[in-house]
Amino acid sequence: MILLQEVHDGHEPIRVTESVKDGARRYYVGPALYTEVDAKGDNRLGYITAMAREMTGASSLLLLGTAGGALATLFSRAGGSVTAIDNRSTAFEMARKWFHLPDEVECICADALQFVREADRLWDAVAIDVFQGTEIPEAMYAADVGAALARIVSPGGIVVWNVADSQTAWPVYVIRRIMRIAGFAPEVVPVLAHDFGNTLVVCRRVMPSPSPDTRPRIAA
């Protein structure tokens, strides 16, 4: 394994490595693996593939938490429009330099939650992959998160939230509750490899049923 780059910018260090055997590259934050792609930039992590599968049919994506950008690259290469958010500008620089992130991907350095609260656009899909190490920051469980997401998701759109834990873990329960209150129908999708892996909370907008026509009718 070759160390391609290491960054110390006041946060946990970022390391990018390359396999001598096949050219595959990995993006680590501290000891946690966030991104893995092959020599052509194609994703190799199961949970990223599963997230993309759940968003099939969406034409625009807001990605919260970019790291090496494997999901953004996958979605963009399929013809979708991507807005990628990360609170570390070095993530975008490294994603473009080492992980084939397309120029077409819009990259914004910002706090994910603050961006969602202030955004005035709509996306067909929102993917949430925000972590500190392997834990979701407490701020992401704020009471207004669900409503803020509902405001920026297109009618009939979807939010896919990645949790680095089992489907019975506390974060999964909290996310389901937050999103259900906001008018989503959350579904838990485990992504396992050898009985260990991630859990996706897949949340689709619940569209209100049309009101019955209660106007009086005149007999013919």
C-alpha positions as CSV (number, residue, x, y, z in Angstrom):
1,M,0.0,0.0,0.0
2,I,1.3,3.4,-1.0
3,L,0.5,6.6,0.9
4,L,-0.4,9.2,-1.7
5,Q,-1.3,12.1,0.5
6,E,-1.8,12.9,4.2
7,V,-3.5,16.1,5.4
8,H,-3.5,17.7,8.8
9,D,-5.8,20.7,8.9
10,G,-6.9,20.9,12.5
11,H,-9.4,18.0,12.2
12,E,-8.7,14.3,12.2
13,P,-6.0,13.6,9.6
14,I,-7.0,12.5,6.1
15,R,-5.0,9.8,4.4
16,V,-5.2,8.6,0.8
17,T,-3.6,5.3,-0.1
18,E,-3.2,3.3,-3.2
19,S,-2.9,-0.5,-3.6
20,V,0.2,-1.6,-5.4
21,K,-1.6,-4.7,-6.6
22,D,-4.6,-3.1,-8.5
23,G,-4.4,0.6,-8.1
24,A,-7.4,0.8,-5.9
25,R,-7.6,4.0,-3.7
26,R,-8.9,4.5,-0.2
27,Y,-9.8,7.7,1.7
28,Y,-9.4,7.5,5.5
29,V,-10.4,10.0,8.2
30,G,-8.4,8.9,11.2
31,P,-8.8,5.1,11.2
32,A,-12.2,5.1,9.5
33,L,-12.5,4.2,5.9
34,Y,-14.8,6.6,4.1
35,T,-14.2,5.9,0.4
36,E,-12.8,3.1,-1.7
37,V,-12.6,3.1,-5.5
38,D,-10.9,1.1,-8.2
39,A,-8.3,2.4,-10.6
40,K,-11.0,3.9,-12.8
41,G,-12.7,5.7,-9.9
42,D,-15.6,3.2,-9.7
43,N,-17.0,2.7,-6.2
44,R,-16.1,-0.5,-4.3
45,L,-18.1,0.0,-1.0
46,G,-21.4,-1.9,-0.7
47,Y,-23.2,0.8,1.2
48,I,-22.5,3.4,-1.5
49,T,-23.8,1.0,-4.2
50,A,-26.9,0.5,-2.0
51,M,-27.5,4.2,-1.5
52,A,-27.3,4.8,-5.3
53,R,-29.7,1.9,-6.0
54,E,-32.3,3.5,-3.7
55,M,-32.1,6.8,-5.6
56,T,-32.7,5.2,-9.0
57,G,-34.7,7.6,-11.1
58,A,-33.6,10.8,-9.4
59,S,-32.1,13.4,-11.6
60,S,-30.6,15.7,-8.9
61,L,-28.8,14.8,-5.7
62,L,-27.7,16.8,-2.7
63,L,-24.9,14.9,-1.0
64,L,-24.2,15.8,2.6
65,G,-20.7,14.5,3.5
66,T,-18.5,14.0,0.5
67,A,-15.1,12.5,1.5
68,G,-13.6,11.0,-1.6
69,G,-16.8,11.6,-3.5
70,A,-17.5,8.0,-4.7
71,L,-21.3,8.5,-4.5
72,A,-21.1,11.9,-6.2
73,T,-19.0,10.4,-9.0
74,L,-21.3,7.4,-9.5
75,F,-24.4,9.6,-9.7
76,S,-22.8,12.2,-12.0
77,R,-21.4,9.6,-14.4
78,A,-25.0,8.2,-14.7
79,G,-26.1,11.7,-15.9
80,G,-27.4,13.2,-12.7
81,S,-26.8,16.7,-11.3
82,V,-24.9,16.7,-8.0
83,T,-24.4,19.3,-5.3
84,A,-21.8,18.0,-2.8
85,I,-21.4,19.4,0.7
86,D,-18.4,18.9,3.1
87,N,-17.1,21.0,5.9
88,R,-13.5,20.4,4.8
89,S,-12.4,22.0,1.5
90,T,-9.5,19.6,1.3
91,A,-12.0,16.8,0.7
92,F,-13.0,18.2,-2.6
93,E,-9.4,18.9,-3.6
94,M,-8.5,15.3,-2.8
95,A,-11.6,13.8,-4.4
96,R,-10.8,15.5,-7.7
97,K,-7.1,14.8,-7.6
98,W,-7.2,11.1,-6.5
99,F,-10.8,9.8,-6.9
100,H,-11.9,11.0,-10.3
101,L,-14.6,13.4,-9.0
102,P,-16.1,14.9,-12.2
103,D,-15.8,18.7,-12.8
104,E,-19.5,18.9,-13.2
105,V,-20.1,18.1,-9.5
106,E,-20.9,21.4,-7.6
107,C,-18.8,21.4,-4.5
108,I,-19.7,23.6,-1.5
109,C,-17.6,23.8,1.7
110,A,-20.2,24.3,4.4
111,D,-21.6,22.7,7.6
112,A,-24.2,20.2,6.4
113,L,-27.0,21.1,8.8
114,Q,-26.6,24.8,8.3
115,F,-26.7,24.4,4.6
116,V,-29.9,22.4,4.7
117,R,-31.5,24.9,7.0
118,E,-30.6,27.8,4.6
119,A,-31.0,26.1,1.2
120,D,-33.7,27.5,-1.1
121,R,-33.5,24.9,-3.8
122,L,-35.1,21.5,-4.4
123,W,-33.4,18.1,-5.1
124,D,-35.0,14.8,-6.1
125,A,-32.7,13.0,-3.6
126,V,-30.7,13.8,-0.5
127,A,-28.0,11.5,0.6
128,I,-26.7,11.9,4.2
129,D,-23.3,10.5,4.9
130,V,-22.2,12.8,7.7
131,F,-19.8,11.4,10.4
132,Q,-17.3,12.3,13.0
133,G,-15.2,9.2,12.9
134,T,-17.9,6.5,12.8
135,E,-20.5,8.4,14.8
136,I,-23.2,10.8,13.5
137,P,-22.7,14.2,15.1
138,E,-25.3,15.0,17.7
139,A,-26.4,18.1,15.9
140,M,-27.8,16.0,13.1
141,Y,-30.5,14.8,15.5
142,A,-31.9,18.3,16.1
143,A,-35.7,18.5,16.2
144,D,-35.9,20.6,13.1
145,V,-33.8,18.4,10.8
146,G,-36.7,16.4,9.4
147,A,-38.7,19.5,8.5
148,A,-35.6,21.2,7.0
149,L,-35.1,18.2,4.8
150,A,-38.8,18.0,3.8
151,R,-38.5,21.6,2.6
152,I,-35.7,20.9,0.1
153,V,-36.8,17.5,-1.3
154,S,-38.9,17.5,-4.4
155,P,-42.5,16.1,-4.2
156,G,-42.2,12.4,-4.4
157,G,-38.4,12.7,-3.5
158,I,-36.3,10.6,-1.2
159,V,-33.8,11.0,1.6
160,V,-31.2,8.2,2.1
161,W,-29.4,8.4,5.5
162,N,-26.4,6.2,6.1
163,V,-25.7,4.8,9.6
164,A,-22.5,3.0,10.4
165,D,-24.2,0.5,12.7
166,S,-26.8,-2.3,12.9
167,Q,-30.5,-1.8,12.1
168,T,-31.4,-2.0,15.8
169,A,-29.0,0.7,16.8
170,W,-30.1,3.9,18.6
171,P,-29.3,6.3,15.8
172,V,-31.5,4.3,13.4
173,Y,-34.4,4.6,15.9
174,V,-33.9,8.4,16.3
175,I,-33.6,9.0,12.6
176,R,-36.7,7.1,11.8
177,R,-38.6,9.0,14.4
178,I,-37.4,12.4,13.2
179,M,-38.2,11.6,9.6
180,R,-41.6,10.1,10.4
181,I,-42.7,13.3,12.3
182,A,-41.6,15.3,9.2
183,G,-44.0,13.4,6.9
184,F,-41.6,10.8,5.5
185,A,-42.2,7.0,5.4
186,P,-38.8,5.6,6.7
187,E,-37.7,2.1,5.8
188,V,-34.7,0.4,7.2
189,V,-32.3,-1.3,4.7
190,P,-29.4,-3.3,6.2
191,V,-26.2,-3.5,4.1
192,L,-24.3,-6.4,5.5
193,A,-21.0,-8.0,4.7
194,H,-20.2,-11.1,6.8
195,D,-22.8,-10.0,9.4
196,F,-21.3,-6.6,9.8
197,G,-22.0,-3.4,7.9
198,N,-24.1,-0.3,7.6
199,T,-27.8,0.5,7.8
200,L,-29.6,2.8,5.4
201,V,-32.7,4.7,6.6
202,V,-34.6,5.2,3.3
203,C,-37.2,8.0,3.6
204,R,-39.8,8.7,0.9
205,R,-42.1,11.7,1.1
206,V,-45.7,10.7,2.1
207,M,-47.9,12.6,-0.4
208,P,-51.3,13.7,1.0
209,S,-54.3,11.9,-0.5
210,P,-56.5,14.2,-2.7
211,S,-59.5,15.5,-0.8
212,P,-62.8,13.9,-1.7
213,D,-65.0,16.1,-3.9
214,T,-67.8,17.2,-1.5
215,R,-69.5,19.6,-3.9
216,P,-73.2,19.0,-4.2
217,R,-74.2,17.3,-7.4
218,I,-77.2,18.1,-9.5
219,A,-79.2,15.1,-10.6
220,A,-79.6,14.8,-14.4
